[in-house]
Amino acid sequence: MKKALLSTLVLPLLLAVCTPQALANGHNPPPSADSSLQTLLEGNKRFVVGNLLHPHQTPAHRTGLAKGQHPIATILSCSDSRVPPEVVFDQGLGDLFVTRVAGNVLSDEVLGSIEYGAEHLEIPLIVVLGHERCGAVTAVVQGEHASGSIKSLFKHIQPAVQKAKQSHPPDLVEASVRTNVRMVVHQIETSKPLLAQKIHAGKVHVVGARYDLDTGEIELLR
Ligand SMILES: [Zn+2]
């Protein structure tokens, strides 16, 4: 009887735990990029209507995470205090690997963080998240004088503003926000050798998105 119980209960468990991928990672296989994106968009829907779950924020979850993290998505977003990724996607501890910098621009250090997430944490999805009326983008559009290291921040945003100007959009700030996100997505997708190779192999997917300050909605920029 004991033997029968063992084979019924323990063997399937062992088989589930000892798949090559589970052994390599020490955890369940990472989710697909599609599944991660779905989770984020569902969380944003909850945020928009104020029906938040505040998942993964209990002391028990915190304790469980202490030994390691397996985030479902990397987010590169603006430092703007109104766009915290964990809040606008209704996620919790250990869910998102976040880099925030004004204008959501890509410096070498930011790229290194994103590469780390893809290489060492096996994160399948990278989201570049811009937002409506971004102050950093607006400052560049208005040709504001930059002092100190803000200069180098503006330098990263200027190419997007120049490109957006070419189509004479009715709202240059909005067009620049969108162009900036698309350009950063392209920079990540073509970043060699690490990310370009992973993206080509289908292991990592990059999407651009824009957050609406008025409605709280996240729009994917295709
Ligand atoms: Zn901003």
Boltz pocket constraint, residues with backbone or C-beta under 6 A from the ligand:
constraints:
  - pocket:
      binder: B
      contacts: [[A, 78], [A, 79], [A, 80], [A, 102], [A, 103], [A, 104], [A, 131], [A, 133], [A, 134], [A, 135], [A, 136], [A, 137]]
      max_distance: 6.0
